[in-house]
Amino acid sequence: MDQCKALALEFRKNDPSAFLIQSVFSDSVRDSQLEAFPADETFHLPIDLPFSYDWIFSRFHPKVLVLMAWDTWPNLVISANRFNTKVVLGSAVIGNRKKGIMGKLTKSVFKHLDGIFPSHESFYDVFRSLVPDQIPVKVLGDTRFDSVLKKIEDNAKIFKKPKNYPYSKIILFASTYEPCENLIVSLYELIRSKNPALLDNFAFWIFPHKTSPDRIISIEHKLQDANIIYQTWTSTPFENLTAQTIVFDVLGVLAFAYQAADFAYVGGALHNRVHNILEPATFGLPLMTGPKIYNSPEAMILEKSGSLFIVSEAEDIFQILNLSENDLETIRKQNWEFVQSGRGAAKRLYEEIRKL
């Protein structure tokens, strides 16, 4: 939704009278998120069946359907064509659907599009090969960059570690799942056995992807079994926290807590797919994640540039923590500059849509 929100705000700024409809399919999007979205109508999409969308097009008669990233529902695209609605794919990424049966299916859907706007130049050739020459393919960038930058720049909140916190460096583990937490425990045990002096410097801040009571209890049990002393965010006033490991059992803090960190591990990519790396990159943090980054062009780009590291076991993280300060400074600069270079994608996409 971050990608859509950036585009919606561009419309609100330049064409306030435009009637905007925001739809989502994932049930992970909360109703409160939809209600807060800057659109005139919001709803969840039905299952992608041939006539599932007729009521939407009959009621609203949209001029343009903007799909984002890789969400090209075949029946939605074909329904839009039947109702003479233009269809574009913005902030486009290709993922793993360019070969074999998936490649053929992708081609059959893409031929119904009126424009494809890749998120990065590295995707241009693939998209160009998947559609006829008359369908424009133009690299505009990823509108999510604008959302992330706006979110951070519009909020002057300063987040610092507790005043008398006894650890000089913080490894922030973001959007963690059980495999990530297993890795954290393994890392702690490795450092404890291999170089215990590091434990005098490094703290471990854990931000679970979900903060439901059962997840927090599961993490606490795991830490207790490993004899790792911890505190939770809600257990003690933040300024009084002193534990080496802190479990943040609330939402809404992560995007700003990156300010206090020295390294960031982003979860999801050990077992499924990586979560948002743009927020920690905005603060210039050296990045770590698992191997499943196919869904994230920015992760793939930064991995190639050497400022995001693929980690699968504790030893991988241990090596990164021991990089020289010169190497770390280069990485910080690269990551910060990368995010800044993506600024303005929403405006570019808005301008292309206005031409349709």
Secondary structure by P-SEA (a helix, b strand, c coil): caaaaaaaaaaaaccccbbbbbbbccccccaaaaaaccccbbbbbccccccccaaaaacccccbbbbccccccaaaaaaaaaabbbbbbcccccccccccaaaaaaaaaaccccbbbbccccaaaaaaaaccccbbbbbbccaaaaaaaaaaaacccccccccccccccccccccccaaaaaaaaaaaaaaacccccccccbbbbbbbccccaaaaaaaaaaaaaaccccccccccccccccccbbbbccccccccccccccbbbbccccccccccaaaaaaaccbbbbcccccccaaaaaaaaaccbbbbccaaaaaaaaaccaaaaaaaaaaaaaaaaaaccaaaaaaaaaaac
